[in-house]
Amino acid sequence: DLDRYFTNYETANVSHITSDGRLGFTSGIEGQSIGYNEYLRQFTPEMYYSESEDCLYTVWRVTTAAQGWQGVKIQKLAMSGELLWSPEGEDVLPLTETTVGYNSISGAPEGGFNAFYMTLDSYAEVTGYASRILPDGTYAWSDDIRTVTEPKGATKGSMKTSRLIDDNHWIVMWTDARLLPEEEKSNDKIYAQRINHDGTYGLETSLKETVSKADAKLSAYSEDGSVLFLIDMEKGGMAELNLYTVSGQKAATLFRGNLNEGTKHIQWNPALDGGVYIARLTTENGAYSVRVILK
């Protein structure tokens, strides 16, 4: 976000540095503006490079001068810096009297990308949304925008999105202060939603069948700075246990090899930053995940 000429109107610019240290965009050291509009302020640009298309996709938040109206725009850039869509960018969320935040971007199968963001409306209702955009700038899903977070009436925030997983889905996580039936007062908890490539939610049918034939169970327990993983194998076979960040990056490999039938204990003393991670056990018949919180 730049306000180079002290106009109180920030602009979002991007530079491309090649592997040999040269500036890849024709705009040179000034960088390439991802959207031209002298009446809108531009904030929090997020980018995704599509290797298959050799182009850069971006999503960012725009506001009017006093930020009373806000929206979300997207752009596609060639690796020369040429803007391939409208010079102002295309609207995912047109300007509206709402507050927008936590915008992010992730790759999609067969090209294009997914855009994610949260809104806070005039009724103090916070909602997360997702849109899948095709390489030509059109929407892949019939209703364009899918709601990610439910139910209404709960304070939400800090939405984060994984990379595309297994070429067919994304995991979205957020803090949520919804009041559960057994609670007298609400407290922030972490909730997650799986969004499939076709815009549906949760496990696909084929994955449900895999789970029903589960050959293993994974559990994790944190105590005194270490984590104990319990792997229950119905039958022996090859297995691999990896730890991932919520954005989908592999953080550690904890086990790889053959496991006998029965229970395997893996004690792990982490040397990672605190936060939320996903432990994923992969066997010959499926994959199983649990959430791990490091303090």
Order of alpha helices (4+ residues) and beta strands (2+ residues): beta-beta-beta-beta-beta-beta-beta-beta-beta-beta-beta-beta-beta-alpha-beta-beta-beta-beta-beta-beta-beta
